[in-house]
Amino acid sequence: LTHYEALNEVIVLNMAFVLEHFDEVSLWLNSKEFKEKYEDINHPYPPLLNPDKLNDENYILNYEKIPANLAWEMNLPLPRRYEFIHLSTFGSAYAAMQSMYSWCGVNALCLWNPNDAKDTYLYHYARLMCSKEKPCCIYLDGFNLQVLHQIKFFKLIDAPVSVVAVVRDPLAGLKPLINHLSGCRPIMRFNLTFSQDEVLDSVRYYDNTSGEAKRPVVENIKSGASGYGKNNAIKFSLASRIYYLNKKVHYIDMNDISGEKTFDTLKQLAKELHFDPPKEELKETKLKGKINGGDFLGLVPRTLVVYSKDVDRKCKDESSLKRSDVVELVITTESHTSLDKIVDLSRELLGELTMESLIIYTTNLKAYENLKKDTKTLQATQIWLQNYVKRLKEVIREENAKRINEEQILNYLKKDKEVREFYRKNWKKELTHIKANRPDIVNSWKYYKEFEKMCEEFKNQS
């Protein structure tokens, strides 16, 4: 044993392996490379084997020979089969970027895990070992240092790759957290006997006090879900994760992956990170509107089950939802479907009532062709869907009017000194790295500049 305590611990923990493979372990631990990379800097998680050799298929003890659990115990970094890391933040294209990467052929490996980062390591280890065709990205969730073993996990992501981080005006970043939907279960499948009002009465918001409400409240700014409070600020911190990953960061402003800019931003990112650029047809389909959230937040996808005998029923009847001899019409948007090729039926079913971004499709075109021969059922379906879309447009207007915006957030912060001071201090710390590396992005944030100005005025008054 040595004076290097972290090494002593891992040797004792894995003594059986060390004795069985003494020559290989000893050669590595006594090498100049180990001394410079780990011992001299007192690295907290020194690996028992040379990470460079582990990635060599011809090495006697490569990753193929080592189970994930043992690799974790021996501090072995994740297999270097990933092209880059995406460091996500809740409220900043968390789900949207996963979709965008998949449309470019990138295998974004992500595990939602607020409990133990060891499980995240084991998941990624297994996925990286069996994923050899598509380029891989380690897609880190928004949780942070309060997660057990998180720092160790970050330290075991050691490939010399870039980190991608989507950032946005912090006040705009609070919007999706304050307006977050609750965990209520909407009606996902319905038939012609359901009323449109019942189906579309599905949007419920998280409420910090009651748990669920029909409208969001600005007071949610004080909830843990918004990152309020010392512990939650640490949990969601982007700056501390950047610190522990210790890699070059490629910042993307949220405005550059919204609307018309999205395609060009993805194209440039693909060039820099060596994955396939988005296909041209995505420009007018999946990348045209908001990919997650937007007008259709909490309203798509939904499925209308069409069965001929439902047409004449006078009361709600769910029996056809269990049948197999039906036509299922999926009501959604381009960005909410994972299917590459679909036939959009919205024009022939909705006529002049079609909505931008809304599509209707079926996975059983043969059954749909048979439906078209049944004039009575087809007309009933068209009428039901047209009334559905009329009500959908109304619901979208109503929900958009309810949602808290940046001006309301600013006004709330103006009145509540304690909350204002919390966010001022937290954002000052969080934005240090991006201000130093991409001041142009921070300077473009309208509401954050207003917030800084407001804080300065309060300071001068006191």
C-alpha angles and dihedrals in degrees: 000000000000142000087261099098097191089055092048090055095052092045093052092046091052101033094134091056092045092053093046093050099027097143095053094043093045093048090054098042091050095046125113089235093057091048094051098040100041119003099047093052094039092238107201095222111040113181120233091220133044107268091208091059094044090067091054110099090208095054114109092230102036124149092272089067097048124076116226095245092053091046089055093049091049093049093242112167119240114276107275095240096120127095099206145343125248112208105200130200125200109251094025109089092298095159097022095064091053088057093046093052092050091052087056093051095257117143101222106198110207135163120185100221125154093165118059126000090205087074089051090052092050091049094050093043091056094044094047092050093055099036109084105139110052119053109258131223124191102228107200116203123232097262121105150180099340088068110099113258092002096134091050090050091052091048090053092059093083108150113123094247135131127261119226117207127179111212134181143177101298093228090053087047090060092058099077090043094051091041093044117145119242123238094262117141113237124202101271099176125036141153140221092282092064120092118240091230092057094048094047096045087090109109113105126165132216112256120197091212108035099021095235137035142167091239133032120247126215088227086077083084085083094055128106088238088066092050095255118154130041097275095047093047088057091046093055098033115138095184096059092048090052088051095053095042089052097197140125109283123217106200120204119193113227090233089063092062096047125094120323096000094060098082095050092044091053091046092054092044091052090053093051097043098038104242130125114285118238115275116255094243090062088069092074098032127033096009096046101085138020109310098207125019117353121119094337096052108146093359105084148096102035132156128221112204110209119204122164096225091057090068095077098037113116097196135048110278123178098186096102090060087075096049125101097204094075138099115245115206114194114211110201146109131272092253094051096059124079093201115109098203122037135153109234109221097179096104095055094041100041103028110190092355095077115135127217110259093008116117135178121204143158130214089215108060092168091061089046091053088054089050090056089060090057098075096184095052093042092053091047089051092049092049092047092050094045090053088046092055092047089055092042090058090051092048091050091053091047095048094045089053091052098051120103114245135199094266091057090048091051091049091051092050089049090059101040112062096183094053092041092053092048093055093041092056094040095049092045089058095039095051098048094097097044092045088055095046106028108020088157090068094050091046090057093059106105100187096042089054089052090049092051090048091050092050091049091052092051089049092053091048092056 
